[in-house]
């Protein structure tokens, strides 16, 4: 098998960056799967599978600017990533200064079809957050002010669909500086502070009149059961002078009698501009969904 695989590489003139012996098509027998750098004006990462004497190229979409990637890498996975009963080949790549790429391929009976391509400039990762054994794909985009806008894609049985979005921090180090230069940033910062369990920081993002109306101890008690909070779909609805109306969707996780309960809220904040930046004045909430999270980490 080794000699046959090497013979196919020699015929193709390929010097692999990495080469693995894996069952890539689920037939119970292993194939050679590897990566190499295709030479040219702009080097391109290329992926292949050698099955006996048959060579299969794993190809990105023709319209993709960066293809599978521009730099040498050996990040390659072969596993059932979406719990659909089939083995996928995952090819990770990099391009530009900070662009991360992920391409997911699967054997379709005649070749390796592209299931989905992902590209983000502020991180790209897989994680099973709901315990269904299917990894969600988290694609990060630089949102400025040390913020990342993260889109979450979930396998729906036929492909990956967008299911949620949220803001997170570009850097994990603490303490964070909460941006309040825009009304949207003030709302994002508020929920990131709650998620960080920095309740004093979140309270500090309320306006003076809001703080006067509700002392810290009373206000903080409202978050006594909160485990985590995520905010997304943040956008300014209206602005009149120093007063802005900002809408967002919030997913909150609470410990309710030892059970983790997730709630999705549609929230609308009145945000006011002050000398130190924008501050949250008052808000309204509408519950959109609620469920018990059987798996949480």
Secondary structure, 3 states (H helix, E strand, C coil): CHHHHHHHHHHHCCCCCEEEEECCCCCCCCEEEEEEEECCCCCEEEEEEEECCEEEEECCCCCCCCCCCCCCCCCEEEECCCCCCCCEEEEEEEECCCEEEEEEEEECCCCEEEEEEEEECCCEEEECCCCCCCCEEEEEEEEECCEEEEEEEEECCCCEEEEEEEEEECCCCCCCCCCCCCHHHHHHHHHHHHHCCCHHHHHCCECHHHHHHCCHHHHHHCCCCEEEEEEEEEEEEEEECCEEEEEEEEEEEEEECCEEEEEEEEEEEEEEEECCEEEEEEEEEEEEEEEECCCCC
